[in-house]
């Protein structure tokens, strides 16, 4: 009876006695990998590695989707590396949209700081759509890897502050994955059931070829 208990305590104490780094500031001179960036030499770490100011600046929404994302990921904010968190600022002009997209590496929590948006996600098990109109002060979470979207459905610019459960959440936007590259049109047509004219129109809008 006592042996399992002693074994558990031994495991806990052996784990707690392991060497633990206070932080692992990203060494941006080396490539990113599945486990994140390598740690910068502690002698070269400064307080500036733990401070990031860009989220206070509005993004430029003069583009096709009338949206701008300002990331505070490990690549921009080295002090986040290895801590399992990151942030971003999302600016949406009136009529702005972030098309269906996914973050393969993280769940996303969004806070509406200004404006009114419609946001939602699609479950992978039953393709159920969960969406709602959100106002200033509202929160919504998107589980990791699920397709989701944001639309400015109000009459004024919207500001959304977003947090992620990873310092490098990743991003894939469905529209650009289908129509913004060299994916051959005939294969896009076969896999999406769209006709040739529709595919070529979308490729023309999003910069795709093939």
C-alpha positions, 0 to 999 in steps of 0.5 A: 500500500505504501510503496505506490504512495512513496513511488509517487512522491519520489517521482514528484520530488525528482521532477521538481528537482530537475533544472528549470530555466527561468526563460528561453528568450528566442535567438532569432539568428537561428531558425524556428523549429517544432519546439520553438526557437533556441535560447539566446545566450543569457548574457545577451538577454536584455529587458527589451526582450520582455517588452513589446510596444507594437500592439498600441499602433493601429494596423493598416486596413487598406487592403482587399479584406480591410483587416490588419493583424499585428502579431506579438509572436515569438518572432516579434516578441522573443521573450514569449519563446517557450512560455506557451502564450502569444498575443495579436492585435486585429483591426477591422475596418467597416466591412472588414473580414478575416476569412475562414482560417485555422491556427494549427498550433493554438487555441485562440481567445479574442476580446472585442475592445472596440466595435461590433463583430460577427465571429464563429468557428466550425466543429470538425466532428459534425461541421456545426457552426457556432457564431455570434455577434459580439460587442465591446467587452465580449470574449469568444474562444476558438478551439485549436485547429478549428476553422473560424472567421471574424467580420466587422458587422458594425458601423465603425472600425473594430479592434480585437485583442487576441491571445493564443496558447502558443508562442507560434500558433501558425496560420492557414487561410482557406481562400489563399490556400486554394486560390492564392498560389499555384494549385492547378485550377483543374484540381481546385475545380475537382476538389471544390466543385467550383467551375472554371470561371469561378476558380479563375476569377478567385485566383485573379483576385487573390493572386493565384496562378495555374 
